[in-house]
Amino acid sequence: MAPGNGTCIKKPGSKGTDWRVHAIFDLGRGGFSHLELTDGKGAEALTWGAPVPGEVRIGDRGYCKAPALRRLRQGSGMKADFIVRQTKCCPADQVLSGRPSAVRQTKCWPEDQVLAVYRLRWQIELAFKRLKSLLHIDRLPSVAERGA
């Protein structure tokens, strides 16, 4: 299980998002398995970091984008799955209901299991909170991308 998420980073004195850190959190190991820095326009997607066959990526409502979810499945040879929360309708073949939902090409998971797994997504939120409170990654003292 691997929640994906992103967080914003600002240059000193900046009023907007200058960079975004995209991350994949490996729940089995209890740590980040992938971190990538983009400019502030880098879109959130579960496709940051190579998908691993058998992996389940978990994302919040901002990750319910059919093209990115298709890329995730194709990048794993159709062997990685995803669980995302939706707030508006996605195509029926991508998400099954308005609640957190999982799709697998050959079978669907029981709803109680999907909801239990989706709750694990908070582990990445807590990991980012630790990085922000301990390392202050949300307000780096650098104005250059290389320094960030």
C-alpha positions, 0 to 999 in steps of 0.5 A: 500500500502506498499513499501518494500526496504532494505539499507546497514549498515557498521561497522566503517572502513568497506569497504562492507555491514556488515548488511542490514535493510529490511523494509516495509513502510505503506503508509497509516500510513506514517511510517515503519510497519516492520524493520528487521536486517540481515547480509550483505547477507540477500537478498532483498525480499518483503517477509520480514514481514508477508504479510497482506491479501488485502495489495499491496507490491511495489518493485523496479527491485531487487524484481522481483523474482518469488519464493519470489513473490509466497511466498508473495502471498501464505503467505497471503492466495493468498490475497496480491498483488504486484507491481514490476518493471522488467528489464528482463523477469519474467514468464508471470504469475508473471509480465505482461509487461516490465513496472511496473506491477501488478498481481492479481489472478482474475483480472489485474489493469489498467496500469495508476493506476499501474503506479500511485501506483508504484510512491508511492514507493519513500516514502520508499526511502525518509524515508531511506534518513531521517534515514541516514541523521538524525540518520546516520544509514548507519555508525553506531558506533558499530562493534557488531550486537547486538549494531547495 
